Amino acid sequence: MFNALVVSKDDESGKTSAAVTQIGLDALPQGEVTVSVAYSTVNYKDGLCIGPGAGLVRKYPHVPGIDFAGTVEESADARYKPGDKVVLTGWRVGEAHWGGYSQKARVKADWLVPLPEGLDARAAMAVGTAGLTAMLAVMALEDHGLQPGHGPVLVTGAAGGVGSVATAILANLGHEVAAVTGRPEQEAYLRELGASQIVARDELTEVTRKPLESEMWAGCVDAVAGAMLGRVLKQMKYGTSVAAIGLAGGAAIDGALITPFILRGVNLLGIDSVMQPYDNRLRAWQRIAADLPMDKLEAMVQPATLSDLPQLGADILKGQVKGRVVVDVNA
């Protein structure tokens, strides 16, 4: 028997509740690889799955946790053997499939990635889906021509999980980072991560009908969308790109016009981490091990245990979680 955070749903009221519960191996779903989980983390989707489900959870009882890292315990796939260190993000694990808020997990071998040299399980979960997404965004910007010295790179939602890691990676690579936040008290934190400029959220949320504005940004990692993305697109330098990774400000791009795309050759790059192909996923993890400063990463970490998760799930839905939560599932 081992511990897991199990979310149950009352059939009559439709309400869900989450509690740390002991379960056995026979309760785990089918899969080729059984992993002894060391650490997990907390993302926005985890908050939804711990709480109302929001249509992400297919059936109850359910074990959330869209990320985990640990050690292979049993494997029916030749690619992995007992003792191998692995990390998992995406593939709807923790949503449609039981996830990492458990001391053991059973998953498909195709969903795993070997833990790269230079990262242990705890550090991998300080990175998690948020950090992987940030690295995929940086790689996409680089693939479309971004280089240090081209000018400031804007990061919206910079104090959040993706924004924090993106800020640290970009600064470490030599870029001038302009960090957008609506929380002035986060300025010291963002500068510690490497931001050289702090941009107040209010400066970018006014919807304008101007076709273009002055060229300011050499690249952008955008976690907000909505009015902010509509405004930022008009401020991008010629031939530059925005990597869109989130929609905290809404799914629409308010005030957006076609002009930045056809008059300045601006690119809008969609970044998905859930179904990312294995080769690019592996490339991103290797880049994380090489290019994310671990001392900056440690500054983002908030430790937690399985019993902390119900409250943390509620907190992240309210925007009250800063940086990265690392969950020690064995504590």
RATA-V103578 format. One record per residue. N is the residue number from 1. SS is DSSP state (H for helix, E for strand, L for the rest). Layout:
# RATA-V103578
<<N;SS> <N;SS>>
This chain:
# RATA-V103578
<<1;L> <2;E> <3;E> <4;E> <5;E> <6;E> <7;E> <8;E> <9;E> <10;L> <11;L> <12;L> <13;L> <14;L> <15;L> <16;E> <17;E> <18;E> <19;E> <20;E> <21;E> <22;E> <23;E> <24;L> <25;H> <26;H> <27;H> <28;L> <29;L> <30;L> <31;L> <32;L> <33;E> <34;E> <35;E> <36;E> <37;E> <38;E> <39;E> <40;E> <41;E> <42;L> <43;L> <44;H> <45;H> <46;H> <47;H> <48;H> <49;H> <50;H> <51;L> <52;L> <53;L> <54;L> <55;L> <56;L> <57;L> <58;L> <59;L> <60;L> <61;L> <62;E> <63;L> <64;L> <65;L> <66;L> <67;E> <68;E> <69;E> <70;E> <71;E> <72;E> <73;E> <74;E> <75;E> <76;L> <77;L> <78;L> <79;L> <80;L> <81;L> <82;L> <83;L> <84;L> <85;E> <86;E> <87;E> <88;E> <89;E> <90;L> <91;L> <92;L> <93;E> <94;L> <95;L> <96;L> <97;E> <98;L> <99;L> <100;L> <101;L> <102;E> <103;L> <104;E> <105;E> <106;E> <107;E> <108;L> <109;H> <110;H> <111;H> <112;E> <113;E> <114;E> <115;L> <116;L> <117;L> <118;L> <119;L> <120;L> <121;H> <122;H> <123;H> <124;H> <125;H> <126;H> <127;H> <128;H> <129;H> <130;H> <131;H> <132;H> <133;H> <134;H> <135;H> <136;H> <137;H> <138;H> <139;H> <140;H> <141;H> <142;H> <143;H> <144;L> <145;L> <146;L> <147;L> <148;L> <149;L> <150;L> <151;L> <152;L> <153;E> <154;E> <155;E> <156;L> <157;L> <158;L> <159;L> <160;L> <161;H> <162;H> <163;H> <164;H> <165;H> <166;H> <167;H> <168;H> <169;H> <170;H> <171;H> <172;H> <173;L> <174;L> <175;L> <176;L> <177;E> <178;E> <179;E> <180;E> <181;E> <182;L> <183;L> <184;H> <185;H> <186;H> <187;H> <188;H> <189;H> <190;H> <191;H> <192;H> <193;H> <194;L> <195;L> <196;L> <197;E> <198;E> <199;E> <200;E> <201;H> <202;H> <203;H> <204;H> <205;L> <206;L> <207;L> <208;L> <209;L> <210;L> <211;L> <212;L> <213;L> <214;L> <215;L> <216;L> <217;E> <218;L> <219;E> <220;E> <221;E> <222;E> <223;L> <224;L> <225;L> <226;H> <227;H> <228;H> <229;H> <230;H> <231;H> <232;H> <233;H> <234;H> <235;H> <236;E> <237;L> <238;L> <239;L> <240;L> <241;E> <242;E> <243;E> <244;E> <245;L> <246;L> <247;L> <248;L> <249;L> <250;L> <251;L> <252;L> <253;L> <254;L> <255;L> <256;L> <257;L> <258;L> <259;H> <260;H> <261;H> <262;H> <263;H> <264;L> <265;L> <266;L> <267;E> <268;E> <269;E> <270;E> <271;L> <272;L> <273;L> <274;L> <275;L> <276;L> <277;L> <278;H> <279;H> <280;H> <281;H> <282;H> <283;H> <284;H> <285;H> <286;H> <287;H> <288;H> <289;H> <290;H> <291;H> <292;L> <293;L> <294;H> <295;H> <296;H> <297;H> <298;H> <299;H> <300;H> <301;E> <302;E> <303;E> <304;E> <305;E> <306;H> <307;H> <308;H> <309;H> <310;H> <311;H> <312;H> <313;H> <314;H> <315;H> <316;H> <317;H> <318;L> <319;L> <320;L> <321;L> <322;L> <323;L> <324;E> <325;E> <326;E> <327;E> <328;E> <329;L> <330;L> <331;L>>
